[in-house]
Amino acid sequence: MPGLLDHYPGMTLGGHKQRPESRGYVKALSTNIDIGPLIQPNYLAAQSDQTAMVAVVKMARRVLQARPFAPYYVDEIFPGNDICTDQEILDFARERGGTVYHHNGTARMGPDNDPYAVVDARLRVRGIEGLRVADASIMPAPISGATNASVIMIGEKAADMILQDAAQPLRRGAEHPANESGTTAGWEMTACSRAV
């Protein structure tokens, strides 16, 4: 099990494709919030991702068997010396592989003509008045690295946009009708999340 320590010294070398082409999905199964969604990550569905995973295992083997590691290298535990063919390596990757926990792109930002874009350029959720998303889910494509700095930037930019919008006079119209005194009734709430 990943994360557990073995009772012998060792080293680990892992790798992943920075920009996978395989795409999964998250599907709401109910309007009841107590019923979780169906999550299908679809790992290694694209041929290019499969090819890259086989290549990274072969490269890791070459690195760990290189002369500088000779004093420390005894044997390969995973995937193991008996895993040799490309198909065996791919089967191993499917069985033992995982993510690097930097999920993003589930509520991607994009132009109005993008059918997959959940939020607009000001991070407003399309079709829901007064709601924004400000986290890694708005990234239209995976980035090549950790997401922390990018998410902080997204949160900071969202805060700037929220303050800009709050500084503008409230709009009068169907969404905020004026009452008898001439003041605008109603309010908007915007929420953002921020990495800490």
Contacts in CASP RR format, 6 or more apart in sequence:
PFRMAT RR
TARGET T0000
AUTHOR 0000-0000-0000
METHOD contacts of the structure
MODEL  1
MPGLLDHYPGMTLGGHKQRPESRGYVKALSTNIDIGPLIQPNYLAAQSDQ
TAMVAVVKMARRVLQARPFAPYYVDEIFPGNDICTDQEILDFARERGGTV
YHHNGTARMGPDNDPYAVVDARLRVRGIEGLRVADASIMPAPISGATNAS
VIMIGEKAADMILQDAAQPLRRGAEHPANESGTTAGWEMTACSRAV
10 72 0 8 1.000
11 64 0 8 1.000
11 69 0 8 1.000
11 72 0 8 1.000
11 73 0 8 1.000
13 60 0 8 1.000
13 63 0 8 1.000
13 64 0 8 1.000
14 56 0 8 1.000
14 60 0 8 1.000
15 56 0 8 1.000
15 60 0 8 1.000
16 53 0 8 1.000
16 56 0 8 1.000
16 100 0 8 1.000
17 49 0 8 1.000
17 52 0 8 1.000
17 53 0 8 1.000
17 56 0 8 1.000
18 142 0 8 1.000
18 144 0 8 1.000
18 145 0 8 1.000
19 141 0 8 1.000
19 142 0 8 1.000
19 144 0 8 1.000
20 43 0 8 1.000
20 46 0 8 1.000
20 49 0 8 1.000
20 52 0 8 1.000
20 142 0 8 1.000
21 46 0 8 1.000
21 48 0 8 1.000
21 49 0 8 1.000
22 42 0 8 1.000
22 43 0 8 1.000
22 44 0 8 1.000
22 45 0 8 1.000
22 46 0 8 1.000
22 49 0 8 1.000
23 42 0 8 1.000
23 45 0 8 1.000
24 40 0 8 1.000
24 41 0 8 1.000
24 42 0 8 1.000
24 45 0 8 1.000
25 39 0 8 1.000
25 40 0 8 1.000
25 42 0 8 1.000
26 37 0 8 1.000
26 38 0 8 1.000
26 39 0 8 1.000
26 40 0 8 1.000
26 106 0 8 1.000
27 37 0 8 1.000
27 38 0 8 1.000
27 40 0 8 1.000
28 37 0 8 1.000
29 35 0 8 1.000
29 36 0 8 1.000
29 37 0 8 1.000
29 38 0 8 1.000
30 36 0 8 1.000
41 99 0 8 1.000
43 49 0 8 1.000
43 94 0 8 1.000
43 97 0 8 1.000
43 98 0 8 1.000
43 99 0 8 1.000
44 50 0 8 1.000
44 53 0 8 1.000
44 90 0 8 1.000
44 93 0 8 1.000
44 94 0 8 1.000
50 90 0 8 1.000
53 89 0 8 1.000
53 90 0 8 1.000
53 93 0 8 1.000
54 86 0 8 1.000
54 89 0 8 1.000
54 90 0 8 1.000
54 93 0 8 1.000
57 79 0 8 1.000
57 89 0 8 1.000
57 92 0 8 1.000
57 93 0 8 1.000
58 89 0 8 1.000
61 76 0 8 1.000
63 69 0 8 1.000
64 73 0 8 1.000
64 76 0 8 1.000
65 73 0 8 1.000
75 81 0 8 1.000
78 92 0 8 1.000
78 96 0 8 1.000
79 88 0 8 1.000
79 89 0 8 1.000
79 92 0 8 1.000
79 96 0 8 1.000
83 89 0 8 1.000
83 92 0 8 1.000
102 136 0 8 1.000
102 142 0 8 1.000
102 145 0 8 1.000
102 146 0 8 1.000
102 147 0 8 1.000
103 136 0 8 1.000
103 137 0 8 1.000
104 136 0 8 1.000
104 137 0 8 1.000
104 139 0 8 1.000
104 142 0 8 1.000
104 143 0 8 1.000
104 147 0 8 1.000
105 136 0 8 1.000
105 137 0 8 1.000
105 138 0 8 1.000
105 139 0 8 1.000
105 140 0 8 1.000
105 141 0 8 1.000
105 142 0 8 1.000
106 137 0 8 1.000
107 118 0 8 1.000
107 119 0 8 1.000
107 125 0 8 1.000
107 133 0 8 1.000
107 137 0 8 1.000
107 138 0 8 1.000
108 114 0 8 1.000
108 116 0 8 1.000
108 117 0 8 1.000
108 118 0 8 1.000
108 119 0 8 1.000
108 137 0 8 1.000
108 138 0 8 1.000
108 139 0 8 1.000
108 140 0 8 1.000
109 117 0 8 1.000
109 118 0 8 1.000
109 119 0 8 1.000
109 120 0 8 1.000
109 121 0 8 1.000
109 123 0 8 1.000
109 138 0 8 1.000
109 139 0 8 1.000
109 140 0 8 1.000
110 117 0 8 1.000
110 119 0 8 1.000
110 120 0 8 1.000
110 121 0 8 1.000
110 140 0 8 1.000
111 117 0 8 1.000
111 120 0 8 1.000
111 121 0 8 1.000
112 120 0 8 1.000
117 126 0 8 1.000
117 140 0 8 1.000
118 125 0 8 1.000
118 126 0 8 1.000
118 133 0 8 1.000
118 137 0 8 1.000
118 138 0 8 1.000
119 125 0 8 1.000
119 126 0 8 1.000
119 132 0 8 1.000
119 133 0 8 1.000
119 138 0 8 1.000
120 126 0 8 1.000
122 132 0 8 1.000
122 161 0 8 1.000
122 165 0 8 1.000
123 132 0 8 1.000
123 133 0 8 1.000
123 134 0 8 1.000
123 138 0 8 1.000
123 154 0 8 1.000
123 157 0 8 1.000
123 158 0 8 1.000
123 161 0 8 1.000
123 192 0 8 1.000
124 130 0 8 1.000
124 131 0 8 1.000
124 132 0 8 1.000
125 131 0 8 1.000
125 132 0 8 1.000
125 133 0 8 1.000
129 175 0 8 1.000
129 188 0 8 1.000
130 188 0 8 1.000
130 189 0 8 1.000
130 190 0 8 1.000
131 189 0 8 1.000
131 190 0 8 1.000
131 191 0 8 1.000
132 158 0 8 1.000
132 161 0 8 1.000
132 162 0 8 1.000
132 190 0 8 1.000
132 191 0 8 1.000
132 192 0 8 1.000
133 192 0 8 1.000
134 154 0 8 1.000
134 155 0 8 1.000
134 157 0 8 1.000
134 158 0 8 1.000
134 192 0 8 1.000
134 193 0 8 1.000
134 194 0 8 1.000
135 151 0 8 1.000
135 154 0 8 1.000
135 155 0 8 1.000
135 192 0 8 1.000
135 193 0 8 1.000
135 194 0 8 1.000
135 195 0 8 1.000
136 147 0 8 1.000
136 150 0 8 1.000
136 151 0 8 1.000
136 154 0 8 1.000
138 154 0 8 1.000
139 147 0 8 1.000
139 150 0 8 1.000
139 154 0 8 1.000
143 150 0 8 1.000
147 195 0 8 1.000
148 195 0 8 1.000
151 194 0 8 1.000
151 195 0 8 1.000
152 194 0 8 1.000
152 195 0 8 1.000
155 192 0 8 1.000
155 193 0 8 1.000
155 194 0 8 1.000
155 195 0 8 1.000
158 192 0 8 1.000
159 192 0 8 1.000
159 194 0 8 1.000
162 190 0 8 1.000
162 192 0 8 1.000
165 190 0 8 1.000
170 176 0 8 1.000
170 184 0 8 1.000
170 186 0 8 1.000
171 184 0 8 1.000
172 178 0 8 1.000
172 184 0 8 1.000
176 184 0 8 1.000
176 185 0 8 1.000
176 186 0 8 1.000
177 184 0 8 1.000
177 185 0 8 1.000
178 184 0 8 1.000
178 185 0 8 1.000
179 185 0 8 1.000
END
